Amino acid sequence: MVVDKSSEASPLCCALPMYSPKYSSYATEEDSNDLNHTTKHKRTNALLTNSASAHDLRCVEKQDSNSPRGALEACLTRCSISSTSSSLDDPPPNREAIENADAEAVSKNHKAHYNWRKFFKHWKRKSMKRLSSFPPLGGAPVISRRSKNADQRIDVLNVHDIYDFQSSLHSFSISDLDIATDNFSPENIIGRGGYAEVYQGILPEGKLIAVKRLTKGTPDEQTAEFLSEIGIIAHLDHPNTAKFIGCCIDGGMHLVFWLSPLGSLGSLLHGPSKDKLTWDRRYKVALGTADGLMYLHEGCQRRIIHRDIKADNILLTEDFQPQICDFGLAKWLPKQLTHHNVSKFEGTFGYFAPEYFMHGIVDEKTDVFAFGVLLLELITGHPALDESQQSLVLWAKPLLDKKDIEQLVDPSLGDEYNIEELRRLTSTASLCIEQSSLLRPRMSQVVELLLGQEDVDMSLREAKRTMLQRTYSEGLLDSIEYNSTKYLGDLDHIREVALAS
Ligand SMILES: Nc1ncnc2c1ncn2[C@@H]1O[C@H](COP(=O)(O)OP(=O)(O)OP(=O)(O)O)[C@@H](O)[C@H]1O
């Protein structure tokens, strides 16, 4: 096997060629109800093939270095090069079993299984309490070729290397978590998502935790979700991102976070405790979420696109500091790429940017669009899609265009809001939900807009004016021409296809 020297060596730092198939059909929809509640979450998967088997996921994502899991797998594939001298005692994959199948695909599949089994087994064996699991993004260990002699022994990144990084992450045993959650008692369930059940728990020293136990899908799908999420969150360190403290791979896949005592913004905004969300707190949530998203897009070593920004994925600390959570769909975007094309259609209805459901395009601006919808939710108190599937964006847009902003304010706030802050929130929301991604601000501009930096607002509006002039003189630009009616039509079409399958 040849080591690909063109790619970086860190399991979390690979920059392999991008795989960008076009999606062709929409297949499944899962409803999930957040126990904290009320917002109806819908996740759709548009699949290249007609089933979402783990094999499909692996085949698609294995080549996708922008997925943290893909990058981790690429690293571990390299680890397998030295597996003959490994001290691990797993048997190699059974070659006979794959003879009658598509040899290449199945053998890749086996290798991935083998690598992950080996990794997890080794992880458990270390029986370490301190989990020094993943190297920091900047400190990529180097893959080196020790010899090119006949036996092709190559000294590559070893599983041990992955451990030799200091980290404050904790490796929990299943009994730790059983004790903390009272044997995963249903009474301790605080949230349910498309892939997981989340339990609250308490550590012996009295600290409160949230244990995300991956429950849906096949073991391979759970592994995929686990690795995708862990590949991102293990590197995050910002006041406005969820606080990941460790994991457990006994008896299933578990991610452990500090508990956010108020649960999700969605559960509060659309639940019985809505009155806690005063205007000041809403404004704080808007600013903090914008800061967290700016950190993901512009402050991390690699651009991270969250892909599922929504009220249910914003947790709240006891002082209403927002924390972005659920990085199961997140993608890295290498510097040299303007955007990423996804092959699977995933996310949440009501928050999709037009270019995402038209062309599968994912970049920072798709998150910006979703953030705009979130701002509208904060202002209006309406969900992104209501029970009759009405889109908040389409309801709010005419009012935003007419600057009839007071009509937008959540009636439960009465007159208890700051008109200047309302202006900032509505004008920012209006820019974020522009049909054309080019006209949407970057998150750093969003933060400035929310803080009242007029010049950003002016420059964005000037950009829009220029673009419109060009549009009329040079023929209509698709993105501008893509109007609300078409947006609604496409949204309906996608919904119909998803529900029909
Ligand atoms: N650290 C935490 N503290 C408090 N509540 C939490 C925490 N993490 C998750 N939750 C609750 O659990 C819910 C589901 O969590 P999460 O979104 O991570 O699961 P998921 O299965 O990945 O969801 P999705 O279907 O959006 O992908 C959240 O909306 C929130 O209500």
PDBQT file of the ligand as one rigid body, heavy atoms in Angstrom, charges set to zero:
ROOT
HETATM    1  N1  LIG A 601     -25.308  19.345  27.005  1.00  0.00    +0.000 N 
HETATM    2  C1  LIG A 601     -26.647  19.326  26.994  1.00  0.00    +0.000 A 
HETATM    3  N2  LIG A 601     -27.328  19.859  28.016  1.00  0.00    +0.000 NA
HETATM    4  C2  LIG A 601     -28.687  19.870  28.026  1.00  0.00    +0.000 A 
HETATM    5  N3  LIG A 601     -29.457  19.354  27.070  1.00  0.00    +0.000 NA
HETATM    6  C3  LIG A 601     -28.839  18.796  26.013  1.00  0.00    +0.000 A 
HETATM    7  C4  LIG A 601     -27.408  18.746  25.914  1.00  0.00    +0.000 A 
HETATM    8  N4  LIG A 601     -27.087  18.147  24.748  1.00  0.00    +0.000 NA
HETATM    9  C5  LIG A 601     -28.240  17.840  24.146  1.00  0.00    +0.000 A 
HETATM   10  N5  LIG A 601     -29.301  18.220  24.881  1.00  0.00    +0.000 N 
HETATM   11  C6  LIG A 601     -30.728  18.061  24.547  1.00  0.00    +0.000 C 
HETATM   12  O1  LIG A 601     -30.879  16.936  23.692  1.00  0.00    +0.000 OA
HETATM   13  C7  LIG A 601     -31.442  17.345  22.426  1.00  0.00    +0.000 C 
HETATM   14  C8  LIG A 601     -30.884  16.475  21.327  1.00  0.00    +0.000 C 
HETATM   15  O2  LIG A 601     -29.467  16.600  21.287  1.00  0.00    +0.000 OA
HETATM   16  P1  LIG A 601     -28.692  16.584  19.899  1.00  0.00    +0.000 P 
HETATM   17  O3  LIG A 601     -29.244  17.652  19.021  1.00  0.00    +0.000 OA
HETATM   18  O4  LIG A 601     -27.231  16.657  20.178  1.00  0.00    +0.000 OA
HETATM   19  O5  LIG A 601     -29.104  15.127  19.362  1.00  0.00    +0.000 OA
HETATM   20  P2  LIG A 601     -29.160  14.612  17.863  1.00  0.00    +0.000 P 
HETATM   21  O6  LIG A 601     -29.698  13.228  17.857  1.00  0.00    +0.000 OA
HETATM   22  O7  LIG A 601     -27.809  14.802  17.243  1.00  0.00    +0.000 OA
HETATM   23  O8  LIG A 601     -30.194  15.618  17.230  1.00  0.00    +0.000 OA
HETATM   24  P3  LIG A 601     -30.469  15.943  15.703  1.00  0.00    +0.000 P 
HETATM   25  O9  LIG A 601     -31.684  15.154  15.343  1.00  0.00    +0.000 OA
HETATM   26  O10 LIG A 601     -30.714  17.434  15.688  1.00  0.00    +0.000 OA
HETATM   27  O11 LIG A 601     -29.251  15.552  14.940  1.00  0.00    +0.000 OA
HETATM   28  C9  LIG A 601     -31.108  18.841  22.320  1.00  0.00    +0.000 C 
HETATM   29  O12 LIG A 601     -32.021  19.532  21.483  1.00  0.00    +0.000 OA
HETATM   30  C10 LIG A 601     -31.218  19.282  23.763  1.00  0.00    +0.000 C 
HETATM   31  O13 LIG A 601     -32.576  19.503  24.109  1.00  0.00    +0.000 OA
ENDROOT
TORSDOF 0
